Amino acid sequence: MRFGLFGGATAAAGTGVSDSQIYGDFIDYVLEAEELGFHSIFLVEHHFTGLSQVSASLSLLTYLAARTRRMRLGTAVIVLPWHNPALLAEQAATLDLLSNGRFDFGVGRGYRHNEFSGFCIPPEEAEERYQETLAFLRKAWTTEGRFSHHGKYWNFDDIVIEPPTTQRPHPPFWIGAGSPPNIAKAGEQGFNLLLDAYAPPEATGERIRHYKAAVESRGGTFDPYNVGVTRALHLAYNEREREQAYEQRAKFLLGVQTLAADPKRPSSIALPTSLDDTKRSTEASALIGKPDEIIRRVQDLQDAGVEYVLLLDVGGSREALRTFAREVMPAFPAKRASVAAE
């Protein structure tokens, strides 16, 4: 199996910790993860939270490109409706160049009401803006010389995107999806897939099988390493620590729900809405417990067809990272998974 990281630098409200310390600690966390053998880091992009969540993910990844040597550097995700597509194409290509082709381009439509409101973009435009920008990026990176683009939201005349990407024809696209139609679309278009941290192993396995069928329907070859599955990591050695993990995860999930909520319409994401719901969700989907219990939970994922796990450690504990690398990862040696998701 492969293991990577998911998330980004975040401050707890009222801690008084400076942003420079938050980012510095996170960078050290990622650098140690590379030394411990983690394959990648996927950074979120969020705005207007007041929690020091990563807003300029491409900038932070560019810095990490200079500090790391082997790790894949991914976004999870860049929300396309909020970005000028020509500037985004240039920035992403520059990161791909400076990382020597280690960039994984995770993209999405966005879902948080406060972010669409802050950017003054109606959520109803998200799908069209997403599709137009995605088409522009593919055209920009596969067109030789100058080209023009005239769409509903963006117009460019006689432009050339520089520098060219190092990976050809362009960095791999990773699509965050959960519904069968969106998963099928990702497979049919040749995109990699990012799956959420909330679905239990059985549902995750069903999604992978759906994606595999879509990839093969277009004559492609399914690679289980093209599916990244996020899982929250909570080391808990006793009941007190387990309850603390529940509370930490509840605070995180309920906070996301609050930030995402649109007062005029129901939420578009299905997250727990109470502490009891959070406990059930944590037991079903998170990697929680002692190392031997976490090994069993990872094995359940592997049995469902998962070969690439992205760890979300809300606390950013380097000791938890070391324990996972020392006691869990050796139970799942890296090897090509040719029969996953059958």
BALOBA-1460 file (C-alpha; in Angstrom, 3 decimals):
// residues 342
<rec num="1" residu="m" x="0.000" y="0.000" z="0.000"/>
<rec num="2" residu="r" x="0.864" y="3.646" z="-0.312"/>
<rec num="3" residu="f" x="0.324" y="6.155" z="2.466"/>
<rec num="4" residu="g" x="0.188" y="9.908" z="2.143"/>
<rec num="5" residu="l" x="-0.970" y="12.950" z="4.079"/>
<rec num="6" residu="f" x="-4.131" y="14.998" z="3.639"/>
<rec num="7" residu="g" x="-5.076" y="18.411" z="5.025"/>
<rec num="8" residu="g" x="-2.983" y="21.426" z="5.877"/>
<rec num="9" residu="a" x="-1.924" y="23.918" z="8.517"/>
<rec num="10" residu="t" x="-4.794" y="24.962" z="10.785"/>
<rec num="11" residu="a" x="-4.977" y="27.065" z="13.954"/>
<rec num="12" residu="a" x="-7.369" y="26.395" z="16.763"/>
<rec num="13" residu="a" x="-9.373" y="29.512" z="17.533"/>
<rec num="14" residu="g" x="-8.154" y="31.419" z="20.558"/>
<rec num="15" residu="t" x="-4.815" y="29.628" z="20.922"/>
<rec num="16" residu="g" x="-2.737" y="32.727" z="20.294"/>
<rec num="17" residu="v" x="-0.332" y="30.766" z="18.103"/>
<rec num="18" residu="s" x="1.123" y="32.847" z="15.276"/>
<rec num="19" residu="d" x="0.554" y="31.954" z="11.647"/>
<rec num="20" residu="s" x="4.304" y="31.700" z="11.083"/>
<rec num="21" residu="q" x="4.577" y="29.076" z="13.838"/>
<rec num="22" residu="i" x="1.554" y="27.179" z="12.471"/>
<rec num="23" residu="y" x="3.044" y="27.008" z="8.990"/>
<rec num="24" residu="g" x="6.531" y="26.300" z="10.289"/>
<rec num="25" residu="d" x="5.331" y="23.386" z="12.395"/>
<rec num="26" residu="f" x="3.327" y="22.018" z="9.472"/>
<rec num="27" residu="i" x="6.317" y="22.202" z="7.124"/>
<rec num="28" residu="d" x="8.447" y="20.303" z="9.649"/>
<rec num="29" residu="y" x="5.625" y="17.739" z="9.917"/>
<rec num="30" residu="v" x="5.642" y="17.179" z="6.150"/>
<rec num="31" residu="l" x="9.441" y="16.971" z="5.961"/>
<rec num="32" residu="e" x="9.502" y="14.299" z="8.662"/>
<rec num="33" residu="a" x="6.737" y="12.419" z="6.865"/>
<rec num="34" residu="e" x="8.916" y="12.221" z="3.765"/>
<rec num="35" residu="e" x="11.775" y="10.792" z="5.799"/>
<rec num="36" residu="l" x="9.388" y="8.246" z="7.317"/>
<rec num="37" residu="g" x="8.406" y="6.994" z="3.868"/>
<rec num="38" residu="f" x="5.087" y="8.711" z="3.202"/>
<rec num="39" residu="h" x="4.364" y="8.961" z="-0.511"/>
<rec num="40" residu="s" x="2.556" y="12.284" z="-0.811"/>
<rec num="41" residu="i" x="0.922" y="15.333" z="0.693"/>
<rec num="42" residu="f" x="-2.443" y="16.611" z="-0.566"/>
<rec num="43" residu="l" x="-3.263" y="20.144" z="0.609"/>
<rec num="44" residu="v" x="-6.740" y="21.548" z="0.997"/>
<rec num="45" residu="e" x="-7.715" y="25.023" z="-0.198"/>
<rec num="46" residu="h" x="-10.050" y="27.071" z="1.993"/>
<rec num="47" residu="h" x="-10.838" y="30.740" z="2.460"/>
<rec num="48" residu="f" x="-12.448" y="33.122" z="4.947"/>
<rec num="49" residu="t" x="-12.554" y="30.681" z="7.901"/>
<rec num="50" residu="g" x="-10.557" y="32.622" z="10.493"/>
<rec num="51" residu="l" x="-8.758" y="29.358" z="11.356"/>
<rec num="52" residu="s" x="-5.569" y="29.880" z="9.336"/>
<rec num="53" residu="q" x="-6.542" y="27.099" z="6.953"/>
<rec num="54" residu="v" x="-4.341" y="26.945" z="3.862"/>
<rec num="55" residu="s" x="-5.656" y="29.421" z="1.308"/>
<rec num="56" residu="a" x="-2.710" y="29.588" z="-1.117"/>
<rec num="57" residu="s" x="-2.070" y="25.865" z="-1.516"/>
<rec num="58" residu="l" x="0.005" y="26.213" z="-4.705"/>
<rec num="59" residu="s" x="2.322" y="28.678" z="-2.962"/>
<rec num="60" residu="l" x="2.830" y="26.378" z="0.011"/>
<rec num="61" residu="l" x="3.400" y="23.377" z="-2.259"/>
<rec num="62" residu="t" x="5.968" y="25.358" z="-4.253"/>
<rec num="63" residu="y" x="7.891" y="25.958" z="-1.032"/>
<rec num="64" residu="l" x="7.585" y="22.275" z="-0.143"/>
<rec num="65" residu="a" x="8.859" y="21.383" z="-3.627"/>
<rec num="66" residu="a" x="12.130" y="23.080" z="-2.714"/>
<rec num="67" residu="r" x="12.346" y="21.365" z="0.676"/>
<rec num="68" residu="t" x="11.356" y="17.819" z="-0.338"/>
<rec num="69" residu="r" x="12.973" y="15.371" z="-2.744"/>
<rec num="70" residu="r" x="10.598" y="12.467" z="-3.352"/>
<rec num="71" residu="m" x="7.062" y="13.216" z="-2.126"/>
<rec num="72" residu="r" x="4.248" y="13.795" z="-4.571"/>
<rec num="73" residu="l" x="2.724" y="17.237" z="-4.007"/>
<rec num="74" residu="g" x="-1.033" y="17.450" z="-4.497"/>
<rec num="75" residu="t" x="-4.010" y="19.738" z="-4.101"/>
<rec num="76" residu="a" x="-7.222" y="18.405" z="-2.583"/>
<rec num="77" residu="v" x="-8.636" y="20.396" z="-4.060"/>
<rec num="78" residu="i" x="-8.177" y="23.620" z="-5.998"/>
<rec num="79" residu="v" x="-11.726" y="24.949" z="-6.394"/>
<rec num="80" residu="l" x="-11.785" y="25.882" z="-10.074"/>
<rec num="81" residu="p" x="-14.736" y="28.329" z="-10.011"/>
<rec num="82" residu="w" x="-12.725" y="30.752" z="-7.863"/>
<rec num="83" residu="h" x="-9.647" y="31.035" z="-10.107"/>
<rec num="84" residu="n" x="-8.646" y="32.812" z="-13.295"/>
<rec num="85" residu="p" x="-7.898" y="29.769" z="-15.493"/>
<rec num="86" residu="a" x="-4.941" y="31.298" z="-17.353"/>
<rec num="87" residu="l" x="-3.199" y="32.358" z="-14.143"/>
<rec num="88" residu="l" x="-3.987" y="28.982" z="-12.583"/>
<rec num="89" residu="a" x="-2.513" y="27.138" z="-15.584"/>
<rec num="90" residu="e" x="0.705" y="29.158" z="-15.273"/>
<rec num="91" residu="q" x="0.981" y="28.675" z="-11.511"/>
<rec num="92" residu="a" x="0.334" y="24.939" z="-11.672"/>
<rec num="93" residu="a" x="2.795" y="24.470" z="-14.532"/>
<rec num="94" residu="t" x="5.445" y="26.395" z="-12.582"/>
<rec num="95" residu="l" x="4.946" y="24.111" z="-9.572"/>
<rec num="96" residu="d" x="5.194" y="21.054" z="-11.810"/>
<rec num="97" residu="l" x="8.454" y="22.408" z="-13.243"/>
<rec num="98" residu="l" x="10.025" y="23.303" z="-9.901"/>
<rec num="99" residu="s" x="9.042" y="19.956" z="-8.348"/>
<rec num="100" residu="n" x="10.504" y="18.055" z="-11.309"/>
<rec num="101" residu="g" x="7.139" y="16.571" z="-12.198"/>
<rec num="102" residu="r" x="5.864" y="15.701" z="-8.719"/>
<rec num="103" residu="f" x="2.608" y="17.677" z="-8.875"/>
<rec num="104" residu="d" x="-0.826" y="16.012" z="-8.572"/>
<rec num="105" residu="f" x="-3.598" y="18.429" z="-9.550"/>
<rec num="106" residu="g" x="-6.696" y="17.792" z="-7.454"/>
<rec num="107" residu="v" x="-9.626" y="19.941" z="-8.559"/>
<rec num="108" residu="g" x="-13.245" y="20.391" z="-7.547"/>
<rec num="109" residu="r" x="-16.373" y="22.544" z="-7.688"/>
<rec num="110" residu="g" x="-16.453" y="23.740" z="-4.067"/>
<rec num="111" residu="y" x="-19.212" y="23.327" z="-1.511"/>
<rec num="112" residu="r" x="-18.824" y="25.883" z="1.296"/>
<rec num="113" residu="h" x="-21.431" y="28.633" z="1.245"/>
<rec num="114" residu="n" x="-19.186" y="31.165" z="3.021"/>
<rec num="115" residu="e" x="-16.546" y="30.819" z="0.294"/>
<rec num="116" residu="f" x="-18.917" y="31.281" z="-2.640"/>
<rec num="117" residu="s" x="-20.475" y="34.205" z="-0.791"/>
<rec num="118" residu="g" x="-17.070" y="35.734" z="-0.049"/>
<rec num="119" residu="f" x="-16.007" y="35.514" z="-3.687"/>
<rec num="120" residu="c" x="-19.410" y="36.871" z="-4.797"/>
<rec num="121" residu="i" x="-19.951" y="33.819" z="-7.011"/>
<rec num="122" residu="p" x="-23.424" y="32.250" z="-7.029"/>
<rec num="123" residu="p" x="-23.204" y="28.549" z="-6.135"/>
<rec num="124" residu="e" x="-25.532" y="27.889" z="-9.069"/>
<rec num="125" residu="e" x="-22.657" y="28.823" z="-11.408"/>
<rec num="126" residu="a" x="-20.211" y="26.344" z="-9.839"/>
<rec num="127" residu="e" x="-20.741" y="23.475" z="-12.292"/>
<rec num="128" residu="e" x="-20.483" y="25.601" z="-15.441"/>
<rec num="129" residu="r" x="-17.443" y="27.500" z="-14.160"/>
<rec num="130" residu="y" x="-15.798" y="24.232" z="-13.136"/>
<rec num="131" residu="q" x="-16.358" y="22.604" z="-16.536"/>
<rec num="132" residu="e" x="-15.186" y="25.658" z="-18.474"/>
<rec num="133" residu="t" x="-11.997" y="26.011" z="-16.438"/>
<rec num="134" residu="l" x="-11.246" y="22.293" z="-16.644"/>
<rec num="135" residu="a" x="-11.622" y="22.368" z="-20.437"/>
<rec num="136" residu="f" x="-9.406" y="25.452" z="-20.623"/>
<rec num="137" residu="l" x="-6.642" y="23.830" z="-18.552"/>
<rec num="138" residu="r" x="-6.539" y="20.730" z="-20.734"/>
<rec num="139" residu="k" x="-6.459" y="22.878" z="-23.869"/>
<rec num="140" residu="a" x="-3.787" y="25.185" z="-22.455"/>
<rec num="141" residu="w" x="-1.453" y="22.296" z="-21.653"/>
<rec num="142" residu="t" x="-1.945" y="20.337" z="-24.866"/>
<rec num="143" residu="t" x="-1.936" y="23.158" z="-27.450"/>
<rec num="144" residu="e" x="1.312" y="23.899" z="-29.256"/>
<rec num="145" residu="g" x="1.879" y="27.645" z="-29.429"/>
<rec num="146" residu="r" x="-0.770" y="30.311" z="-29.069"/>
<rec num="147" residu="f" x="-4.513" y="29.804" z="-28.802"/>
<rec num="148" residu="s" x="-7.720" y="31.650" z="-27.930"/>
<rec num="149" residu="h" x="-10.592" y="30.765" z="-25.646"/>
<rec num="150" residu="h" x="-14.078" y="32.303" z="-25.663"/>
<rec num="151" residu="g" x="-16.457" y="30.876" z="-23.074"/>
<rec num="152" residu="k" x="-19.354" y="31.948" z="-20.926"/>
<rec num="153" residu="y" x="-17.203" y="33.227" z="-18.062"/>
<rec num="154" residu="w" x="-13.695" y="33.663" z="-19.498"/>
<rec num="155" residu="n" x="-12.229" y="35.072" z="-22.698"/>
<rec num="156" residu="f" x="-8.592" y="35.048" z="-23.804"/>
<rec num="157" residu="d" x="-7.151" y="36.086" z="-27.161"/>
<rec num="158" residu="d" x="-3.908" y="34.855" z="-28.721"/>
<rec num="159" residu="i" x="-2.256" y="33.611" z="-25.518"/>
<rec num="160" residu="v" x="0.427" y="31.057" z="-24.717"/>
<rec num="161" residu="i" x="0.786" y="29.392" z="-21.300"/>
<rec num="162" residu="e" x="4.331" y="29.412" z="-19.962"/>
<rec num="163" residu="p" x="6.162" y="27.451" z="-18.716"/>
<rec num="164" residu="p" x="5.051" y="24.119" z="-20.190"/>
<rec num="165" residu="t" x="4.358" y="21.369" z="-17.678"/>
<rec num="166" residu="t" x="7.071" y="18.828" z="-16.937"/>
<rec num="167" residu="q" x="4.602" y="15.914" z="-16.883"/>
<rec num="168" residu="r" x="3.077" y="15.142" z="-20.247"/>
<rec num="169" residu="p" x="0.533" y="15.856" z="-21.472"/>
<rec num="170" residu="h" x="-0.065" y="17.567" z="-18.109"/>
<rec num="171" residu="p" x="-0.052" y="16.790" z="-14.372"/>
<rec num="172" residu="p" x="-2.589" y="14.086" z="-13.475"/>
<rec num="173" residu="f" x="-5.988" y="15.422" z="-12.513"/>
<rec num="174" residu="w" x="-7.477" y="14.097" z="-9.279"/>
<rec num="175" residu="i" x="-11.220" y="14.580" z="-8.922"/>
<rec num="176" residu="g" x="-13.000" y="14.637" z="-5.590"/>
<rec num="177" residu="a" x="-16.214" y="12.664" z="-6.109"/>
<rec num="178" residu="g" x="-18.676" y="10.538" z="-4.148"/>
<rec num="179" residu="s" x="-21.834" y="10.046" z="-6.187"/>
<rec num="180" residu="p" x="-21.969" y="7.282" z="-8.818"/>
<rec num="181" residu="p" x="-22.450" y="9.715" z="-11.767"/>
<rec num="182" residu="n" x="-19.446" y="11.853" z="-10.759"/>
<rec num="183" residu="i" x="-17.288" y="8.798" z="-10.058"/>
<rec num="184" residu="a" x="-18.208" y="7.352" z="-13.458"/>
<rec num="185" residu="k" x="-17.421" y="10.655" z="-15.154"/>
<rec num="186" residu="a" x="-13.975" y="10.765" z="-13.526"/>
<rec num="187" residu="g" x="-13.181" y="7.249" z="-14.758"/>
<rec num="188" residu="e" x="-14.505" y="7.882" z="-18.254"/>
<rec num="189" residu="q" x="-12.444" y="11.078" z="-18.590"/>
<rec num="190" residu="g" x="-9.228" y="9.401" z="-17.436"/>
<rec num="191" residu="f" x="-8.985" y="11.318" z="-14.157"/>
<rec num="192" residu="n" x="-7.734" y="9.936" z="-10.852"/>
<rec num="193" residu="l" x="-10.146" y="9.784" z="-7.926"/>
<rec num="194" residu="l" x="-10.136" y="11.227" z="-4.397"/>
<rec num="195" residu="l" x="-12.616" y="9.634" z="-1.996"/>
<rec num="196" residu="d" x="-13.781" y="11.194" z="1.268"/>
<rec num="197" residu="a" x="-13.015" y="10.420" z="4.892"/>
<rec num="198" residu="y" x="-16.587" y="9.570" z="5.892"/>
<rec num="199" residu="a" x="-17.719" y="6.467" z="3.968"/>
<rec num="200" residu="p" x="-17.181" y="3.071" z="5.655"/>
<rec num="201" residu="p" x="-15.022" y="0.441" z="3.919"/>
<rec num="202" residu="e" x="-17.961" y="-1.323" z="2.260"/>
<rec num="203" residu="a" x="-19.243" y="1.864" z="0.599"/>
<rec num="204" residu="t" x="-15.700" y="2.874" z="-0.330"/>
<rec num="205" residu="g" x="-15.141" y="-0.487" z="-2.001"/>
<rec num="206" residu="e" x="-18.343" y="-0.096" z="-3.990"/>
<rec num="207" residu="r" x="-17.181" y="3.322" z="-5.201"/>
<rec num="208" residu="i" x="-13.842" y="1.886" z="-6.289"/>
<rec num="209" residu="r" x="-15.543" y="-0.887" z="-8.228"/>
<rec num="210" residu="h" x="-17.771" y="1.694" z="-9.908"/>
<rec num="211" residu="y" x="-14.709" y="3.742" z="-10.860"/>
<rec num="212" residu="k" x="-12.855" y="0.667" z="-12.124"/>
<rec num="213" residu="a" x="-15.780" y="-0.234" z="-14.396"/>
<rec num="214" residu="a" x="-15.829" y="3.310" z="-15.791"/>
<rec num="215" residu="v" x="-12.076" y="3.271" z="-16.485"/>
<rec num="216" residu="e" x="-12.310" y="-0.058" z="-18.279"/>
<rec num="217" residu="s" x="-15.386" y="1.033" z="-20.251"/>
<rec num="218" residu="r" x="-13.197" y="3.464" z="-22.184"/>
<rec num="219" residu="g" x="-10.489" y="0.850" z="-22.759"/>
<rec num="220" residu="g" x="-8.287" y="2.025" z="-19.905"/>
<rec num="221" residu="t" x="-6.356" y="-0.056" z="-17.390"/>
<rec num="222" residu="f" x="-7.450" y="0.334" z="-13.780"/>
<rec num="223" residu="d" x="-4.655" y="1.224" z="-11.344"/>
<rec num="224" residu="p" x="-5.660" y="1.107" z="-7.653"/>
<rec num="225" residu="y" x="-2.990" y="3.701" z="-6.875"/>
<rec num="226" residu="n" x="-5.057" y="6.173" z="-8.892"/>
<rec num="227" residu="v" x="-7.653" y="6.174" z="-6.103"/>
<rec num="228" residu="g" x="-6.772" y="8.038" z="-2.909"/>
<rec num="229" residu="v" x="-8.943" y="7.390" z="0.151"/>
<rec num="230" residu="t" x="-8.785" y="9.863" z="3.042"/>
<rec num="231" residu="r" x="-8.949" y="8.557" z="6.588"/>
<rec num="232" residu="a" x="-8.753" y="10.443" z="9.887"/>
<rec num="233" residu="l" x="-6.039" y="9.104" z="12.196"/>
<rec num="234" residu="h" x="-6.652" y="9.017" z="15.958"/>
<rec num="235" residu="l" x="-4.228" y="7.034" z="18.107"/>
<rec num="236" residu="a" x="-6.087" y="6.069" z="21.294"/>
<rec num="237" residu="y" x="-4.590" y="3.739" z="23.907"/>
<rec num="238" residu="n" x="-7.418" y="3.901" z="26.462"/>
<rec num="239" residu="e" x="-11.044" y="4.981" z="26.826"/>
<rec num="240" residu="r" x="-10.139" y="8.505" z="27.900"/>
<rec num="241" residu="e" x="-8.059" y="9.024" z="24.779"/>
<rec num="242" residu="r" x="-10.805" y="7.466" z="22.692"/>
<rec num="243" residu="e" x="-13.355" y="9.933" z="24.078"/>
<rec num="244" residu="q" x="-10.924" y="12.770" z="23.361"/>
<rec num="245" residu="a" x="-10.670" y="11.524" z="19.783"/>
<rec num="246" residu="y" x="-14.464" y="11.546" z="19.472"/>
<rec num="247" residu="e" x="-14.607" y="15.106" z="20.790"/>
<rec num="248" residu="q" x="-11.794" y="16.269" z="18.505"/>
<rec num="249" residu="r" x="-13.434" y="14.721" z="15.473"/>
<rec num="250" residu="a" x="-16.838" y="16.108" z="16.446"/>
<rec num="251" residu="k" x="-15.410" y="19.599" z="16.715"/>
<rec num="252" residu="f" x="-13.785" y="19.229" z="13.304"/>
<rec num="253" residu="l" x="-16.800" y="17.756" z="11.501"/>
<rec num="254" residu="l" x="-19.368" y="20.049" z="13.072"/>
<rec num="255" residu="g" x="-17.119" y="23.014" z="12.275"/>
<rec num="256" residu="v" x="-17.001" y="21.964" z="8.622"/>
<rec num="257" residu="q" x="-20.780" y="21.624" z="8.632"/>
<rec num="258" residu="t" x="-21.155" y="25.139" z="10.007"/>
<rec num="259" residu="l" x="-18.778" y="26.642" z="7.455"/>
<rec num="260" residu="a" x="-20.458" y="24.794" z="4.588"/>
<rec num="261" residu="a" x="-24.030" y="25.592" z="5.565"/>
<rec num="262" residu="d" x="-26.137" y="27.793" z="3.334"/>
<rec num="263" residu="p" x="-28.935" y="29.387" z="5.389"/>
<rec num="264" residu="k" x="-31.212" y="29.317" z="2.337"/>
<rec num="265" residu="r" x="-30.914" y="25.652" z="1.391"/>
<rec num="266" residu="p" x="-30.001" y="22.237" z="2.856"/>
<rec num="267" residu="s" x="-26.325" y="21.292" z="3.034"/>
<rec num="268" residu="s" x="-24.907" y="19.583" z="-0.051"/>
<rec num="269" residu="i" x="-22.662" y="17.313" z="2.039"/>
<rec num="270" residu="a" x="-23.669" y="14.570" z="4.447"/>
<rec num="271" residu="l" x="-21.720" y="15.083" z="7.658"/>
<rec num="272" residu="p" x="-22.559" y="14.095" z="11.239"/>
<rec num="273" residu="t" x="-24.671" y="16.691" z="13.038"/>
<rec num="274" residu="s" x="-24.268" y="15.543" z="16.664"/>
<rec num="275" residu="l" x="-21.694" y="13.974" z="18.977"/>
<rec num="276" residu="d" x="-23.470" y="10.593" z="18.798"/>
<rec num="277" residu="d" x="-23.462" y="10.744" z="14.999"/>
<rec num="278" residu="t" x="-19.778" y="11.621" z="15.122"/>
<rec num="279" residu="k" x="-18.997" y="8.623" z="17.327"/>
<rec num="280" residu="r" x="-20.735" y="6.268" z="14.904"/>
<rec num="281" residu="s" x="-19.007" y="7.892" z="11.934"/>
<rec num="282" residu="t" x="-15.614" y="7.709" z="13.636"/>
<rec num="283" residu="e" x="-15.997" y="4.033" z="14.459"/>
<rec num="284" residu="a" x="-17.136" y="3.262" z="10.910"/>
<rec num="285" residu="s" x="-14.612" y="5.252" z="8.918"/>
<rec num="286" residu="a" x="-11.691" y="6.628" z="10.944"/>
<rec num="287" residu="l" x="-8.441" y="4.905" z="11.854"/>
<rec num="288" residu="i" x="-8.919" y="5.002" z="15.607"/>
<rec num="289" residu="g" x="-7.389" y="2.967" z="18.411"/>
<rec num="290" residu="k" x="-4.085" y="1.312" z="19.235"/>
<rec num="291" residu="p" x="-1.706" y="0.423" z="16.380"/>
<rec num="292" residu="d" x="-2.945" y="-3.184" z="16.214"/>
<rec num="293" residu="e" x="-6.542" y="-1.973" z="15.891"/>
<rec num="294" residu="i" x="-5.526" y="0.523" z="13.203"/>
<rec num="295" residu="i" x="-3.804" y="-2.300" z="11.311"/>
<rec num="296" residu="r" x="-7.096" y="-4.213" z="11.305"/>
<rec num="297" residu="r" x="-8.948" y="-1.138" z="10.071"/>
<rec num="298" residu="v" x="-6.450" y="-0.582" z="7.268"/>
<rec num="299" residu="q" x="-6.753" y="-4.269" z="6.369"/>
<rec num="300" residu="d" x="-10.520" y="-3.794" z="6.068"/>
<rec num="301" residu="l" x="-9.850" y="-0.996" z="3.595"/>
<rec num="302" residu="q" x="-7.389" y="-3.105" z="1.629"/>
<rec num="303" residu="d" x="-9.888" y="-5.970" z="1.512"/>
<rec num="304" residu="a" x="-12.371" y="-3.490" z="-0.008"/>
<rec num="305" residu="g" x="-9.892" y="-2.592" z="-2.768"/>
<rec num="306" residu="v" x="-8.069" y="0.391" z="-1.249"/>
<rec num="307" residu="e" x="-4.327" y="0.599" z="-1.917"/>
<rec num="308" residu="y" x="-3.667" y="4.313" z="-1.312"/>
<rec num="309" residu="v" x="-4.605" y="5.878" z="2.042"/>
<rec num="310" residu="l" x="-4.278" y="9.598" z="2.806"/>
<rec num="311" residu="l" x="-4.037" y="10.309" z="6.530"/>
<rec num="312" residu="l" x="-5.901" y="13.258" z="7.994"/>
<rec num="313" residu="d" x="-4.422" y="13.993" z="11.419"/>
<rec num="314" residu="v" x="-6.301" y="17.045" z="12.649"/>
<rec num="315" residu="g" x="-3.842" y="17.570" z="15.488"/>
<rec num="316" residu="g" x="-0.772" y="17.240" z="13.287"/>
<rec num="317" residu="s" x="0.990" y="15.043" z="15.835"/>
<rec num="318" residu="r" x="4.490" y="14.087" z="14.717"/>
<rec num="319" residu="e" x="4.558" y="11.355" z="17.358"/>
<rec num="320" residu="a" x="1.404" y="9.835" z="15.846"/>
<rec num="321" residu="l" x="3.081" y="10.025" z="12.447"/>
<rec num="322" residu="r" x="6.157" y="8.198" z="13.762"/>
<rec num="323" residu="t" x="4.046" y="5.535" z="15.459"/>
<rec num="324" residu="f" x="2.041" y="4.932" z="12.294"/>
<rec num="325" residu="a" x="5.219" y="4.652" z="10.208"/>
<rec num="326" residu="r" x="6.940" y="2.381" z="12.725"/>
<rec num="327" residu="e" x="4.084" y="0.077" z="13.723"/>
<rec num="328" residu="v" x="1.422" y="0.185" z="10.992"/>
<rec num="329" residu="m" x="3.104" y="0.769" z="7.628"/>
<rec num="330" residu="p" x="5.388" y="-2.318" z="7.824"/>
<rec num="331" residu="a" x="2.247" y="-4.496" z="7.866"/>
<rec num="332" residu="f" x="1.395" y="-3.235" z="4.364"/>
<rec num="333" residu="p" x="4.514" y="-3.400" z="2.167"/>
<rec num="334" residu="a" x="4.379" y="-1.421" z="-1.048"/>
<rec num="335" residu="k" x="3.638" y="-3.626" z="-4.017"/>
<rec num="336" residu="r" x="1.691" y="-3.387" z="-7.236"/>
<rec num="337" residu="a" x="-1.932" y="-4.254" z="-6.508"/>
<rec num="338" residu="s" x="-3.072" y="-6.063" z="-9.625"/>
<rec num="339" residu="v" x="-6.186" y="-7.701" z="-8.274"/>
<rec num="340" residu="a" x="-7.656" y="-4.936" z="-6.106"/>
<rec num="341" residu="a" x="-11.326" y="-4.087" z="-6.462"/>
<rec num="342" residu="e" x="-12.137" y="-7.247" z="-8.415"/>
